[in-house]
Amino acid sequence: MKNKKVAVVFPTGRKTTKKVVDMLADSLVENGHTGYNFQLIISYDPTFYGLPPEAFKVGSKAKEVFGEITYSGPDDFEIIANEINGTIQDKAAVEVLFKPRGYCTQKNRALFHALKGRADHILFLDDDEYYTAPFKEFDSSLKWISQDVFGAHLETQKKADITNGGHTGYFSPVPSEIDLKLEESLRERLGRILAIGSEVITSQTFVHTRDAVRYGSKDFAEGQPYEVEAVNGVKFLTGGNIALNTESIRKGKIPPYFNPIGARGEDAILGMQLEHAKVMKVPTYTFHDPFQKYVDITEGKFPESIDAIQVIPGTIDRFCRACVGWVKYAPFLIRMTTDSESEYGARIDTMRSELTDIGLEIDQQLQWDGFKELGPTLEKYHSRSQQDLEDLSRAREAWQGLVKRL
């Protein structure tokens, strides 16, 4: 496998990217993977936190490990569009694929560079995930075990179209102590309504938030890769700790990433379109740190415990943005998973009947001003959901022609 070229992609907007890349470089050296032909792709969006492009530049440690480094920012859209002018006649499809609209176009620009660079495999890693996992000992103390994420994926990529690892840490961007501020009945209602348009949320998602921290399982870590089956038409995928086989992309088994403008859900939407792709779960973990509470882990400083997340303005804002993001892609997900317009309408009506009131109640209990947008957001994205479906269709068609020429 060492004669293979591997693209390692970080879709990012955080200034901590350099630290996470350095941690990966250390992991690759420690596990003897430096003989590979690497292409590091930093696909960044400086608007997330108002950062200059220079904030995403990696340091000397990464440069020693990664022989080829590509930076792709929002301006890269024009460069790519000019480069493929003539290959794709549908200019609107080019915009759907590559013009900044969320994480999907960041990932598609990275895929373009990886395919153009003749990579054999593409490993996506998140900027808030670290290559280690906490395991609980008999006395409840934590044992942090380094994870060879790269090695686990490359070994299984031989027999899969997509490989996806596991996650420890905080399962979702919901502050653990939300139970102290929001009534349980309201949290249950929020989960029940959002679940109508989500592949991951249930009525219990916001109820047992104290149990939302995940620890490593020896059974999983020491087990064998296994195939991921579709549930309700969706093969569950995560954004990071996931690798794509470029041969499968060129054969048309893996479509481009897509999400409605300004929404998330690109991983779920990809997972709905993999009927001909073999997805394998690989026994390797990352530690998910969405609140950036344990960045010191990247420097080898491990906490003795994983604390509950307090309800403070910063975590409320993160929670609010996540809820709005879930609502944004709900109408599209419902369209993709229903067989008739009447069924689609019924599910949207059920969400619409409660979402605005739920948002207002959450704002009142948290003394916030943002959850009231849940209802209007649903209406906005419901009104354009058919257009989103058409955008995906034209993007897929254009993508199939493009990848065969890269």
Helices and strands as residue ranges (DSSP letters): E 5-12, H 17-30, E 37-44, G 53-56, H 60-65, E 68-72, H 76-83, H 91-98, H 103-116, E 121-124, E 129-130, E 132-136, E 142-146, H 149-156, G 157-159, E 162-170, G 176-180, H 184-194, G 195-197, G 209-211, E 213-214, H 218-221, E 226-227, E 242-245, H 246-250, H 266-271, E 279-288, G 295-299, H 313-336, H 341-366, G 371-373, H 374-383, H 385-403
